[in-house]
Amino acid sequence: MGDHRILLVESAACLSVRDGRLRLRRDGCEDAFVPPEDVAVMVLHHPLSAQILQRLSKAGCAVLVTDDRHLPAALLWPWGG
């Protein structure tokens, strides 16, 4: 995990992986590429980017992310009541 970069997504963007790097694509902007190892925290601040996760967390739902072998890799747990 990276120690030195917070990736803040404040506007609508398409997030994907290309050539092993995170790709952020926004309308009217050049694509931005970031090595995942350089990111310590990703903040999804734009309502369209985080809407699904926000609604699931408000409903008390945990989100489990799996790796390419379908094994648990990360867990998003609702914070608060």
mmCIF file of the N, C-alpha and C atoms, coordinates in Angstrom:
data_MODEL
# 
_entry.id   MODEL 
# 
loop_
_atom_site.group_PDB 
_atom_site.id 
_atom_site.type_symbol 
_atom_site.label_atom_id 
_atom_site.label_alt_id 
_atom_site.label_comp_id 
_atom_site.label_asym_id 
_atom_site.label_entity_id 
_atom_site.label_seq_id 
_atom_site.pdbx_PDB_ins_code 
_atom_site.Cartn_x 
_atom_site.Cartn_y 
_atom_site.Cartn_z 
_atom_site.occupancy 
_atom_site.B_iso_or_equiv 
_atom_site.pdbx_formal_charge 
_atom_site.auth_seq_id 
_atom_site.auth_comp_id 
_atom_site.auth_asym_id 
_atom_site.auth_atom_id 
_atom_site.pdbx_PDB_model_num 
ATOM 1   N N  . MET A 1 1  ? 0.837   -1.168  0.000   1.00 0.00 ? 1  MET A N  1 
ATOM 2   C CA . MET A 1 1  ? 0.000   0.000   0.000   1.00 0.00 ? 1  MET A CA 1 
ATOM 3   C C  . MET A 1 1  ? 0.888   1.239   0.000   1.00 0.00 ? 1  MET A C  1 
ATOM 4   N N  . GLY A 1 2  ? 0.442   2.240   -0.745  1.00 0.00 ? 2  GLY A N  1 
ATOM 5   C CA . GLY A 1 2  ? 1.188   3.478   -0.826  1.00 0.00 ? 2  GLY A CA 1 
ATOM 6   C C  . GLY A 1 2  ? 1.103   4.275   0.465   1.00 0.00 ? 2  GLY A C  1 
ATOM 7   N N  . ASP A 1 3  ? 2.143   5.024   0.740   1.00 0.00 ? 3  ASP A N  1 
ATOM 8   C CA . ASP A 1 3  ? 2.173   5.836   1.951   1.00 0.00 ? 3  ASP A CA 1 
ATOM 9   C C  . ASP A 1 3  ? 1.981   7.319   1.655   1.00 0.00 ? 3  ASP A C  1 
ATOM 10  N N  . HIS A 1 4  ? 1.902   7.688   0.396   1.00 0.00 ? 4  HIS A N  1 
ATOM 11  C CA . HIS A 1 4  ? 2.063   9.090   0.089   1.00 0.00 ? 4  HIS A CA 1 
ATOM 12  C C  . HIS A 1 4  ? 1.019   9.683   -0.857  1.00 0.00 ? 4  HIS A C  1 
ATOM 13  N N  . ARG A 1 5  ? -0.028  8.980   -1.188  1.00 0.00 ? 5  ARG A N  1 
ATOM 14  C CA . ARG A 1 5  ? -0.984  9.557   -2.116  1.00 0.00 ? 5  ARG A CA 1 
ATOM 15  C C  . ARG A 1 5  ? -2.412  9.258   -1.697  1.00 0.00 ? 5  ARG A C  1 
ATOM 16  N N  . ILE A 1 6  ? -3.208  10.327  -1.644  1.00 0.00 ? 6  ILE A N  1 
ATOM 17  C CA . ILE A 1 6  ? -4.649  10.186  -1.462  1.00 0.00 ? 6  ILE A CA 1 
ATOM 18  C C  . ILE A 1 6  ? -5.269  10.516  -2.803  1.00 0.00 ? 6  ILE A C  1 
ATOM 19  N N  . LEU A 1 7  ? -6.028  9.592   -3.345  1.00 0.00 ? 7  LEU A N  1 
ATOM 20  C CA . LEU A 1 7  ? -6.680  9.783   -4.634  1.00 0.00 ? 7  LEU A CA 1 
ATOM 21  C C  . LEU A 1 7  ? -8.104  10.236  -4.360  1.00 0.00 ? 7  LEU A C  1 
ATOM 22  N N  . LEU A 1 8  ? -8.399  11.498  -4.658  1.00 0.00 ? 8  LEU A N  1 
ATOM 23  C CA . LEU A 1 8  ? -9.692  12.101  -4.388  1.00 0.00 ? 8  LEU A CA 1 
ATOM 24  C C  . LEU A 1 8  ? -10.447 12.256  -5.702  1.00 0.00 ? 8  LEU A C  1 
ATOM 25  N N  . VAL A 1 9  ? -11.595 11.586  -5.816  1.00 0.00 ? 9  VAL A N  1 
ATOM 26  C CA . VAL A 1 9  ? -12.433 11.677  -7.010  1.00 0.00 ? 9  VAL A CA 1 
ATOM 27  C C  . VAL A 1 9  ? -13.601 12.589  -6.666  1.00 0.00 ? 9  VAL A C  1 
ATOM 28  N N  . GLU A 1 10 ? -13.547 13.837  -7.159  1.00 0.00 ? 10 GLU A N  1 
ATOM 29  C CA . GLU A 1 10 ? -14.564 14.831  -6.825  1.00 0.00 ? 10 GLU A CA 1 
ATOM 30  C C  . GLU A 1 10 ? -15.562 15.081  -7.949  1.00 0.00 ? 10 GLU A C  1 
ATOM 31  N N  . SER A 1 11 ? -15.272 14.606  -9.143  1.00 0.00 ? 11 SER A N  1 
ATOM 32  C CA . SER A 1 11 ? -16.184 14.808  -10.266 1.00 0.00 ? 11 SER A CA 1 
ATOM 33  C C  . SER A 1 11 ? -16.451 13.462  -10.930 1.00 0.00 ? 11 SER A C  1 
ATOM 34  N N  . ALA A 1 12 ? -17.484 13.439  -11.766 1.00 0.00 ? 12 ALA A N  1 
ATOM 35  C CA . ALA A 1 12 ? -17.834 12.185  -12.442 1.00 0.00 ? 12 ALA A CA 1 
ATOM 36  C C  . ALA A 1 12 ? -16.640 11.678  -13.251 1.00 0.00 ? 12 ALA A C  1 
ATOM 37  N N  . ALA A 1 13 ? -16.312 10.420  -13.079 1.00 0.00 ? 13 ALA A N  1 
ATOM 38  C CA . ALA A 1 13 ? -15.171 9.832   -13.770 1.00 0.00 ? 13 ALA A CA 1 
ATOM 39  C C  . ALA A 1 13 ? -15.426 8.357   -13.990 1.00 0.00 ? 13 ALA A C  1 
ATOM 40  N N  . CYS A 1 14 ? -14.801 7.841   -15.021 1.00 0.00 ? 14 CYS A N  1 
ATOM 41  C CA . CYS A 1 14 ? -14.826 6.401   -15.277 1.00 0.00 ? 14 CYS A CA 1 
ATOM 42  C C  . CYS A 1 14 ? -13.518 5.843   -14.728 1.00 0.00 ? 14 CYS A C  1 
ATOM 43  N N  . LEU A 1 15 ? -13.622 4.928   -13.776 1.00 0.00 ? 15 LEU A N  1 
ATOM 44  C CA . LEU A 1 15 ? -12.448 4.320   -13.162 1.00 0.00 ? 15 LEU A CA 1 
ATOM 45  C C  . LEU A 1 15 ? -12.274 2.918   -13.722 1.00 0.00 ? 15 LEU A C  1 
ATOM 46  N N  . SER A 1 16 ? -11.063 2.597   -14.153 1.00 0.00 ? 16 SER A N  1 
ATOM 47  C CA . SER A 1 16 ? -10.788 1.272   -14.700 1.00 0.00 ? 16 SER A CA 1 
ATOM 48  C C  . SER A 1 16 ? -9.318  0.942   -14.480 1.00 0.00 ? 16 SER A C  1 
ATOM 49  N N  . VAL A 1 17 ? -8.902  -0.233  -14.940 1.00 0.00 ? 17 VAL A N  1 
ATOM 50  C CA . VAL A 1 17 ? -7.500  -0.645  -14.862 1.00 0.00 ? 17 VAL A CA 1 
ATOM 51  C C  . VAL A 1 17 ? -6.999  -0.863  -16.277 1.00 0.00 ? 17 VAL A C  1 
ATOM 52  N N  . ARG A 1 18 ? -5.843  -0.295  -16.577 1.00 0.00 ? 18 ARG A N  1 
ATOM 53  C CA . ARG A 1 18 ? -5.235  -0.467  -17.897 1.00 0.00 ? 18 ARG A CA 1 
ATOM 54  C C  . ARG A 1 18 ? -3.732  -0.633  -17.716 1.00 0.00 ? 18 ARG A C  1 
ATOM 55  N N  . ASP A 1 19 ? -3.195  -1.697  -18.249 1.00 0.00 ? 19 ASP A N  1 
ATOM 56  C CA . ASP A 1 19 ? -1.763  -1.989  -18.150 1.00 0.00 ? 19 ASP A CA 1 
ATOM 57  C C  . ASP A 1 19 ? -1.283  -2.000  -16.700 1.00 0.00 ? 19 ASP A C  1 
ATOM 58  N N  . GLY A 1 20 ? -2.136  -2.498  -15.789 1.00 0.00 ? 20 GLY A N  1 
ATOM 59  C CA . GLY A 1 20 ? -1.767  -2.616  -14.390 1.00 0.00 ? 20 GLY A CA 1 
ATOM 60  C C  . GLY A 1 20 ? -1.858  -1.325  -13.599 1.00 0.00 ? 20 GLY A C  1 
ATOM 61  N N  . ARG A 1 21 ? -2.326  -0.247  -14.236 1.00 0.00 ? 21 ARG A N  1 
ATOM 62  C CA . ARG A 1 21 ? -2.452  1.040   -13.546 1.00 0.00 ? 21 ARG A CA 1 
ATOM 63  C C  . ARG A 1 21 ? -3.914  1.444   -13.480 1.00 0.00 ? 21 ARG A C  1 
ATOM 64  N N  . LEU A 1 22 ? -4.255  2.248   -12.475 1.00 0.00 ? 22 LEU A N  1 
ATOM 65  C CA . LEU A 1 22 ? -5.601  2.797   -12.390 1.00 0.00 ? 22 LEU A CA 1 
ATOM 66  C C  . LEU A 1 22 ? -5.729  3.875   -13.461 1.00 0.00 ? 22 LEU A C  1 
ATOM 67  N N  . ARG A 1 23 ? -6.843  3.843   -14.183 1.00 0.00 ? 23 ARG A N  1 
ATOM 68  C CA . ARG A 1 23 ? -7.097  4.870   -15.204 1.00 0.00 ? 23 ARG A CA 1 
ATOM 69  C C  . ARG A 1 23 ? -8.324  5.663   -14.801 1.00 0.00 ? 23 ARG A C  1 
ATOM 70  N N  . LEU A 1 24 ? -8.185  6.974   -14.756 1.00 0.00 ? 24 LEU A N  1 
ATOM 71  C CA . LEU A 1 24 ? -9.301  7.867   -14.470 1.00 0.00 ? 24 LEU A CA 1 
ATOM 72  C C  . LEU A 1 24 ? -9.598  8.634   -15.742 1.00 0.00 ? 24 LEU A C  1 
ATOM 73  N N  . ARG A 1 25 ? -10.798 8.466   -16.245 1.00 0.00 ? 25 ARG A N  1 
ATOM 74  C CA . ARG A 1 25 ? -11.208 9.123   -17.482 1.00 0.00 ? 25 ARG A CA 1 
ATOM 75  C C  . ARG A 1 25 ? -12.364 10.060  -17.186 1.00 0.00 ? 25 ARG A C  1 
ATOM 76  N N  . ARG A 1 26 ? -12.211 11.317  -17.588 1.00 0.00 ? 26 ARG A N  1 
ATOM 77  C CA . ARG A 1 26 ? -13.272 12.318  -17.439 1.00 0.00 ? 26 ARG A CA 1 
ATOM 78  C C  . ARG A 1 26 ? -13.503 12.980  -18.781 1.00 0.00 ? 26 ARG A C  1 
ATOM 79  N N  . ASP A 1 27 ? -14.735 13.370  -19.025 1.00 0.00 ? 27 ASP A N  1 
ATOM 80  C CA . ASP A 1 27 ? -15.068 14.070  -20.258 1.00 0.00 ? 27 ASP A CA 1 
ATOM 81  C C  . ASP A 1 27 ? -14.259 15.345  -20.384 1.00 0.00 ? 27 ASP A C  1 
ATOM 82  N N  . GLY A 1 28 ? -13.676 15.553  -21.553 1.00 0.00 ? 28 GLY A N  1 
ATOM 83  C CA . GLY A 1 28 ? -12.932 16.778  -21.824 1.00 0.00 ? 28 GLY A CA 1 
ATOM 84  C C  . GLY A 1 28 ? -11.552 16.827  -21.209 1.00 0.00 ? 28 GLY A C  1 
ATOM 85  N N  . CYS A 1 29 ? -11.110 15.755  -20.572 1.00 0.00 ? 29 CYS A N  1 
ATOM 86  C CA . CYS A 1 29 ? -9.792  15.732  -19.932 1.00 0.00 ? 29 CYS A CA 1 
ATOM 87  C C  . CYS A 1 29 ? -8.973  14.568  -20.471 1.00 0.00 ? 29 CYS A C  1 
ATOM 88  N N  . GLU A 1 30 ? -7.688  14.714  -20.381 1.00 0.00 ? 30 GLU A N  1 
ATOM 89  C CA . GLU A 1 30 ? -6.789  13.630  -20.740 1.00 0.00 ? 30 GLU A CA 1 
ATOM 90  C C  . GLU A 1 30 ? -6.849  12.563  -19.647 1.00 0.00 ? 30 GLU A C  1 
ATOM 91  N N  . ASP A 1 31 ? -6.744  11.294  -20.030 1.00 0.00 ? 31 ASP A N  1 
ATOM 92  C CA . ASP A 1 31 ? -6.760  10.215  -19.041 1.00 0.00 ? 31 ASP A CA 1 
ATOM 93  C C  . ASP A 1 31 ? -5.608  10.378  -18.059 1.00 0.00 ? 31 ASP A C  1 
ATOM 94  N N  . ALA A 1 32 ? -5.877  10.065  -16.794 1.00 0.00 ? 32 ALA A N  1 
ATOM 95  C CA . ALA A 1 32 ? -4.842  10.074  -15.763 1.00 0.00 ? 32 ALA A CA 1 
ATOM 96  C C  . ALA A 1 32 ? -4.575  8.632   -15.354 1.00 0.00 ? 32 ALA A C  1 
ATOM 97  N N  . PHE A 1 33 ? -3.310  8.279   -15.204 1.00 0.00 ? 33 PHE A N  1 
ATOM 98  C CA . PHE A 1 33 ? -2.909  6.931   -14.814 1.00 0.00 ? 33 PHE A CA 1 
ATOM 99  C C  . PHE A 1 33 ? -2.130  6.997   -13.505 1.00 0.00 ? 33 PHE A C  1 
ATOM 100 N N  . VAL A 1 34 ? -2.475  6.086   -12.576 1.00 0.00 ? 34 VAL A N  1 
ATOM 101 C CA . VAL A 1 34 ? -1.830  6.049   -11.266 1.00 0.00 ? 34 VAL A CA 1 
ATOM 102 C C  . VAL A 1 34 ? -1.515  4.598   -10.926 1.00 0.00 ? 34 VAL A C  1 
ATOM 103 N N  . PRO A 1 35 ? -0.271  4.290   -10.559 1.00 0.00 ? 35 PRO A N  1 
ATOM 104 C CA . PRO A 1 35 ? 0.031   2.932   -10.093 1.00 0.00 ? 35 PRO A CA 1 
ATOM 105 C C  . PRO A 1 35 ? -0.697  2.673   -8.778  1.00 0.00 ? 35 PRO A C  1 
ATOM 106 N N  . PRO A 1 36 ? -1.398  1.533   -8.646  1.00 0.00 ? 36 PRO A N  1 
ATOM 107 C CA . PRO A 1 36 ? -2.128  1.258   -7.413  1.00 0.00 ? 36 PRO A CA 1 
ATOM 108 C C  . PRO A 1 36 ? -1.228  1.241   -6.174  1.00 0.00 ? 36 PRO A C  1 
ATOM 109 N N  . GLU A 1 37 ? 0.037   0.890   -6.330  1.00 0.00 ? 37 GLU A N  1 
ATOM 110 C CA . GLU A 1 37 ? 0.962   0.840   -5.196  1.00 0.00 ? 37 GLU A CA 1 
ATOM 111 C C  . GLU A 1 37 ? 1.207   2.216   -4.603  1.00 0.00 ? 37 GLU A C  1 
ATOM 112 N N  . ASP A 1 38 ? 0.938   3.272   -5.373  1.00 0.00 ? 38 ASP A N  1 
ATOM 113 C CA . ASP A 1 38 ? 1.188   4.631   -4.907  1.00 0.00 ? 38 ASP A CA 1 
ATOM 114 C C  . ASP A 1 38 ? 0.006   5.225   -4.151  1.00 0.00 ? 38 ASP A C  1 
ATOM 115 N N  . VAL A 1 39 ? -1.100  4.500   -4.067  1.00 0.00 ? 39 VAL A N  1 
ATOM 116 C CA . VAL A 1 39 ? -2.312  5.039   -3.454  1.00 0.00 ? 39 VAL A CA 1 
ATOM 117 C C  . VAL A 1 39 ? -2.506  4.432   -2.072  1.00 0.00 ? 39 VAL A C  1 
ATOM 118 N N  . ALA A 1 40 ? -2.597  5.309   -1.063  1.00 0.00 ? 40 ALA A N  1 
ATOM 119 C CA . ALA A 1 40 ? -2.865  4.851   0.298   1.00 0.00 ? 40 ALA A CA 1 
ATOM 120 C C  . ALA A 1 40 ? -4.365  4.855   0.573   1.00 0.00 ? 40 ALA A C  1 
ATOM 121 N N  . VAL A 1 41 ? -5.079  5.864   0.028   1.00 0.00 ? 41 VAL A N  1 
ATOM 122 C CA . VAL A 1 41 ? -6.517  6.018   0.260   1.00 0.00 ? 41 VAL A CA 1 
ATOM 123 C C  . VAL A 1 41 ? -7.172  6.531   -1.010  1.00 0.00 ? 41 VAL A C  1 
ATOM 124 N N  . MET A 1 42 ? -8.299  5.936   -1.375  1.00 0.00 ? 42 MET A N  1 
ATOM 125 C CA . MET A 1 42 ? -9.102  6.461   -2.465  1.00 0.00 ? 42 MET A CA 1 
ATOM 126 C C  . MET A 1 42 ? -10.401 6.987   -1.867  1.00 0.00 ? 42 MET A C  1 
ATOM 127 N N  . VAL A 1 43 ? -10.719 8.251   -2.135  1.00 0.00 ? 43 VAL A N  1 
ATOM 128 C CA . VAL A 1 43 ? -11.936 8.878   -1.633  1.00 0.00 ? 43 VAL A CA 1 
ATOM 129 C C  . VAL A 1 43 ? -12.867 9.106   -2.812  1.00 0.00 ? 43 VAL A C  1 
ATOM 130 N N  . LEU A 1 44 ? -14.038 8.475   -2.772  1.00 0.00 ? 44 LEU A N  1 
ATOM 131 C CA . LEU A 1 44 ? -15.059 8.688   -3.791  1.00 0.00 ? 44 LEU A CA 1 
ATOM 132 C C  . LEU A 1 44 ? -16.006 9.745   -3.250  1.00 0.00 ? 44 LEU A C  1 
ATOM 133 N N  . HIS A 1 45 ? -15.783 10.998  -3.650  1.00 0.00 ? 45 HIS A N  1 
ATOM 134 C CA . HIS A 1 45 ? -16.514 12.123  -3.087  1.00 0.00 ? 45 HIS A CA 1 
ATOM 135 C C  . HIS A 1 45 ? -17.652 12.593  -3.990  1.00 0.00 ? 45 HIS A C  1 
ATOM 136 N N  . HIS A 1 46 ? -17.614 12.222  -5.238  1.00 0.00 ? 46 HIS A N  1 
ATOM 137 C CA . HIS A 1 46 ? -18.659 12.652  -6.173  1.00 0.00 ? 46 HIS A CA 1 
ATOM 138 C C  . HIS A 1 46 ? -19.882 11.759  -6.016  1.00 0.00 ? 46 HIS A C  1 
ATOM 139 N N  . PRO A 1 47 ? -21.081 12.345  -5.908  1.00 0.00 ? 47 PRO A N  1 
ATOM 140 C CA . PRO A 1 47 ? -22.292 11.528  -5.681  1.00 0.00 ? 47 PRO A CA 1 
ATOM 141 C C  . PRO A 1 47 ? -22.518 10.448  -6.726  1.00 0.00 ? 47 PRO A C  1 
ATOM 142 N N  . LEU A 1 48 ? -22.222 10.739  -7.986  1.00 0.00 ? 48 LEU A N  1 
ATOM 143 C CA . LEU A 1 48 ? -22.435 9.709   -9.010  1.00 0.00 ? 48 LEU A CA 1 
ATOM 144 C C  . LEU A 1 48 ? -21.436 8.570   -8.877  1.00 0.00 ? 48 LEU A C  1 
ATOM 145 N N  . SER A 1 49 ? -20.218 8.887   -8.426  1.00 0.00 ? 49 SER A N  1 
ATOM 146 C CA . SER A 1 49 ? -19.191 7.861   -8.278  1.00 0.00 ? 49 SER A CA 1 
ATOM 147 C C  . SER A 1 49 ? -19.464 6.949   -7.093  1.00 0.00 ? 49 SER A C  1 
ATOM 148 N N  . ALA A 1 50 ? -20.019 7.517   -6.028  1.00 0.00 ? 50 ALA A N  1 
ATOM 149 C CA . ALA A 1 50 ? -20.176 6.770   -4.782  1.00 0.00 ? 50 ALA A CA 1 
ATOM 150 C C  . ALA A 1 50 ? -21.619 6.432   -4.448  1.00 0.00 ? 50 ALA A C  1 
ATOM 151 N N  . GLN A 1 51 ? -22.565 6.768   -5.302  1.00 0.00 ? 51 GLN A N  1 
ATOM 152 C CA . GLN A 1 51 ? -23.979 6.625   -4.979  1.00 0.00 ? 51 GLN A CA 1 
ATOM 153 C C  . GLN A 1 51 ? -24.362 5.200   -4.579  1.00 0.00 ? 51 GLN A C  1 
ATOM 154 N N  . ILE A 1 52 ? -23.905 4.218   -5.310  1.00 0.00 ? 52 ILE A N  1 
ATOM 155 C CA . ILE A 1 52 ? -24.258 2.826   -4.996  1.00 0.00 ? 52 ILE A CA 1 
ATOM 156 C C  . ILE A 1 52 ? -23.696 2.429   -3.629  1.00 0.00 ? 52 ILE A C  1 
ATOM 157 N N  . LEU A 1 53 ? -22.424 2.755   -3.378  1.00 0.00 ? 53 LEU A N  1 
ATOM 158 C CA . LEU A 1 53 ? -21.811 2.404   -2.093  1.00 0.00 ? 53 LEU A CA 1 
ATOM 159 C C  . LEU A 1 53 ? -22.466 3.155   -0.945  1.00 0.00 ? 53 LEU A C  1 
ATOM 160 N N  . GLN A 1 54 ? -22.835 4.415   -1.169  1.00 0.00 ? 54 GLN A N  1 
ATOM 161 C CA . GLN A 1 54 ? -23.517 5.180   -0.129  1.00 0.00 ? 54 GLN A CA 1 
ATOM 162 C C  . GLN A 1 54 ? -24.856 4.546   0.233   1.00 0.00 ? 54 GLN A C  1 
ATOM 163 N N  . ARG A 1 55 ? -25.625 4.197   -0.764  1.00 0.00 ? 55 ARG A N  1 
ATOM 164 C CA . ARG A 1 55 ? -26.946 3.612   -0.497  1.00 0.00 ? 55 ARG A CA 1 
ATOM 165 C C  . ARG A 1 55 ? -26.826 2.256   0.195   1.00 0.00 ? 55 ARG A C  1 
ATOM 166 N N  . LEU A 1 56 ? -25.873 1.455   -0.228  1.00 0.00 ? 56 LEU A N  1 
ATOM 167 C CA . LEU A 1 56 ? -25.675 0.164   0.428   1.00 0.00 ? 56 LEU A CA 1 
ATOM 168 C C  . LEU A 1 56 ? -25.240 0.353   1.882   1.00 0.00 ? 56 LEU A C  1 
ATOM 169 N N  . SER A 1 57 ? -24.343 1.299   2.139   1.00 0.00 ? 57 SER A N  1 
ATOM 170 C CA . SER A 1 57 ? -23.885 1.489   3.515   1.00 0.00 ? 57 SER A CA 1 
ATOM 171 C C  . SER A 1 57 ? -25.002 2.022   4.402   1.00 0.00 ? 57 SER A C  1 
ATOM 172 N N  . LYS A 1 58 ? -25.841 2.912   3.871   1.00 0.00 ? 58 LYS A N  1 
ATOM 173 C CA . LYS A 1 58 ? -26.977 3.412   4.652   1.00 0.00 ? 58 LYS A CA 1 
ATOM 174 C C  . LYS A 1 58 ? -27.955 2.295   4.989   1.00 0.00 ? 58 LYS A C  1 
ATOM 175 N N  . ALA A 1 59 ? -28.026 1.284   4.140   1.00 0.00 ? 59 ALA A N  1 
ATOM 176 C CA . ALA A 1 59 ? -28.909 0.147   4.378   1.00 0.00 ? 59 ALA A CA 1 
ATOM 177 C C  . ALA A 1 59 ? -28.253 -0.893  5.289   1.00 0.00 ? 59 ALA A C  1 
ATOM 178 N N  . GLY A 1 60 ? -27.006 -0.629  5.728   1.00 0.00 ? 60 GLY A N  1 
ATOM 179 C CA . GLY A 1 60 ? -26.322 -1.557  6.616   1.00 0.00 ? 60 GLY A CA 1 
ATOM 180 C C  . GLY A 1 60 ? -25.610 -2.686  5.902   1.00 0.00 ? 60 GLY A C  1 
ATOM 181 N N  . CYS A 1 61 ? -25.411 -2.552  4.604   1.00 0.00 ? 61 CYS A N  1 
ATOM 182 C CA . CYS A 1 61 ? -24.803 -3.614  3.794   1.00 0.00 ? 61 CYS A CA 1 
ATOM 183 C C  . CYS A 1 61 ? -23.281 -3.506  3.800   1.00 0.00 ? 61 CYS A C  1 
ATOM 184 N N  . ALA A 1 62 ? -22.602 -4.620  3.964   1.00 0.00 ? 62 ALA A N  1 
ATOM 185 C CA . ALA A 1 62 ? -21.156 -4.684  3.806   1.00 0.00 ? 62 ALA A CA 1 
ATOM 186 C C  . ALA A 1 62 ? -20.863 -5.063  2.353   1.00 0.00 ? 62 ALA A C  1 
ATOM 187 N N  . VAL A 1 63 ? -19.748 -4.550  1.816   1.00 0.00 ? 63 VAL A N  1 
ATOM 188 C CA . VAL A 1 63 ? -19.351 -4.869  0.445   1.00 0.00 ? 63 VAL A CA 1 
ATOM 189 C C  . VAL A 1 63 ? -18.019 -5.599  0.508   1.00 0.00 ? 63 VAL A C  1 
ATOM 190 N N  . LEU A 1 64 ? -17.984 -6.794  -0.034  1.00 0.00 ? 64 LEU A N  1 
ATOM 191 C CA . LEU A 1 64 ? -16.779 -7.615  -0.068  1.00 0.00 ? 64 LEU A CA 1 
ATOM 192 C C  . LEU A 1 64 ? -16.205 -7.584  -1.476  1.00 0.00 ? 64 LEU A C  1 
ATOM 193 N N  . VAL A 1 65 ? -14.921 -7.239  -1.577  1.00 0.00 ? 65 VAL A N  1 
ATOM 194 C CA . VAL A 1 65 ? -14.228 -7.221  -2.859  1.00 0.00 ? 65 VAL A CA 1 
ATOM 195 C C  . VAL A 1 65 ? -13.376 -8.478  -2.932  1.00 0.00 ? 65 VAL A C  1 
ATOM 196 N N  . THR A 1 66 ? -13.460 -9.191  -4.052  1.00 0.00 ? 66 THR A N  1 
ATOM 197 C CA . THR A 1 66 ? -12.676 -10.416 -4.216  1.00 0.00 ? 66 THR A CA 1 
ATOM 198 C C  . THR A 1 66 ? -11.573 -10.209 -5.245  1.00 0.00 ? 66 THR A C  1 
ATOM 199 N N  . ASP A 1 67 ? -10.572 -11.068 -5.188  1.00 0.00 ? 67 ASP A N  1 
ATOM 200 C CA . ASP A 1 67 ? -9.473  -10.988 -6.150  1.00 0.00 ? 67 ASP A CA 1 
ATOM 201 C C  . ASP A 1 67 ? -9.783  -11.855 -7.370  1.00 0.00 ? 67 ASP A C  1 
ATOM 202 N N  . ASP A 1 68 ? -8.796  -12.019 -8.230  1.00 0.00 ? 68 ASP A N  1 
ATOM 203 C CA . ASP A 1 68 ? -9.021  -12.781 -9.464  1.00 0.00 ? 68 ASP A CA 1 
ATOM 204 C C  . ASP A 1 68 ? -9.240  -14.274 -9.225  1.00 0.00 ? 68 ASP A C  1 
ATOM 205 N N  . ARG A 1 69 ? -8.974  -14.736 -8.007  1.00 0.00 ? 69 ARG A N  1 
ATOM 206 C CA . ARG A 1 69 ? -9.248  -16.143 -7.666  1.00 0.00 ? 69 ARG A CA 1 
ATOM 207 C C  . ARG A 1 69 ? -10.517 -16.275 -6.829  1.00 0.00 ? 69 ARG A C  1 
ATOM 208 N N  . HIS A 1 70 ? -11.285 -15.192 -6.734  1.00 0.00 ? 70 HIS A N  1 
ATOM 209 C CA . HIS A 1 70 ? -12.551 -15.145 -5.992  1.00 0.00 ? 70 HIS A CA 1 
ATOM 210 C C  . HIS A 1 70 ? -12.356 -15.282 -4.480  1.00 0.00 ? 70 HIS A C  1 
ATOM 211 N N  . LEU A 1 71 ? -11.184 -14.893 -4.001  1.00 0.00 ? 71 LEU A N  1 
ATOM 212 C CA . LEU A 1 71 ? -10.896 -14.903 -2.571  1.00 0.00 ? 71 LEU A CA 1 
ATOM 213 C C  . LEU A 1 71 ? -11.068 -13.486 -2.027  1.00 0.00 ? 71 LEU A C  1 
ATOM 214 N N  . PRO A 1 72 ? -11.477 -13.351 -0.765  1.00 0.00 ? 72 PRO A N  1 
ATOM 215 C CA . PRO A 1 72 ? -11.671 -12.015 -0.195  1.00 0.00 ? 72 PRO A CA 1 
ATOM 216 C C  . PRO A 1 72 ? -10.386 -11.183 -0.267  1.00 0.00 ? 72 PRO A C  1 
ATOM 217 N N  . ALA A 1 73 ? -10.529 -9.930  -0.715  1.00 0.00 ? 73 ALA A N  1 
ATOM 218 C CA . ALA A 1 73 ? -9.384  -9.031  -0.814  1.00 0.00 ? 73 ALA A CA 1 
ATOM 219 C C  . ALA A 1 73 ? -9.589  -7.766  0.013   1.00 0.00 ? 73 ALA A C  1 
ATOM 220 N N  . ALA A 1 74 ? -10.834 -7.307  0.172   1.00 0.00 ? 74 ALA A N  1 
ATOM 221 C CA . ALA A 1 74 ? -11.113 -6.100  0.940   1.00 0.00 ? 74 ALA A CA 1 
ATOM 222 C C  . ALA A 1 74 ? -12.559 -6.112  1.393   1.00 0.00 ? 74 ALA A C  1 
ATOM 223 N N  . LEU A 1 75 ? -12.836 -5.322  2.434   1.00 0.00 ? 75 LEU A N  1 
ATOM 224 C CA . LEU A 1 75 ? -14.177 -5.253  2.974   1.00 0.00 ? 75 LEU A CA 1 
ATOM 225 C C  . LEU A 1 75 ? -14.523 -3.807  3.251   1.00 0.00 ? 75 LEU A C  1 
ATOM 226 N N  . LEU A 1 76 ? -15.669 -3.387  2.762   1.00 0.00 ? 76 LEU A N  1 
ATOM 227 C CA . LEU A 1 76 ? -16.218 -2.071  3.073   1.00 0.00 ? 76 LEU A CA 1 
ATOM 228 C C  . LEU A 1 76 ? -17.350 -2.301  4.053   1.00 0.00 ? 76 LEU A C  1 
ATOM 229 N N  . TRP A 1 77 ? -17.206 -1.697  5.229   1.00 0.00 ? 77 TRP A N  1 
ATOM 230 C CA . TRP A 1 77 ? -18.165 -1.925  6.302   1.00 0.00 ? 77 TRP A CA 1 
ATOM 231 C C  . TRP A 1 77 ? -18.877 -0.619  6.619   1.00 0.00 ? 77 TRP A C  1 
ATOM 232 N N  . PRO A 1 78 ? -20.187 -0.628  6.815   1.00 0.00 ? 78 PRO A N  1 
ATOM 233 C CA . PRO A 1 78 ? -20.898 0.616   7.137   1.00 0.00 ? 78 PRO A CA 1 
ATOM 234 C C  . PRO A 1 78 ? -20.346 1.263   8.405   1.00 0.00 ? 78 PRO A C  1 
ATOM 235 N N  . TRP A 1 79 ? -20.241 2.578   8.365   1.00 0.00 ? 79 TRP A N  1 
ATOM 236 C CA . TRP A 1 79 ? -19.692 3.322   9.480   1.00 0.00 ? 79 TRP A CA 1 
ATOM 237 C C  . TRP A 1 79 ? -20.812 4.134   10.124  1.00 0.00 ? 79 TRP A C  1 
ATOM 238 N N  . GLY A 1 80 ? -21.062 3.898   11.367  1.00 0.00 ? 80 GLY A N  1 
ATOM 239 C CA . GLY A 1 80 ? -22.117 4.634   12.056  1.00 0.00 ? 80 GLY A CA 1 
ATOM 240 C C  . GLY A 1 80 ? -23.417 3.876   12.100  1.00 0.00 ? 80 GLY A C  1 
ATOM 241 N N  . GLY A 1 81 ? -24.450 4.570   12.569  1.00 0.00 ? 81 GLY A N  1 
ATOM 242 C CA . GLY A 1 81 ? -25.730 3.916   12.782  1.00 0.00 ? 81 GLY A CA 1 
ATOM 243 C C  . GLY A 1 81 ? -26.622 4.018   11.614  1.00 0.00 ? 81 GLY A C  1 
# 
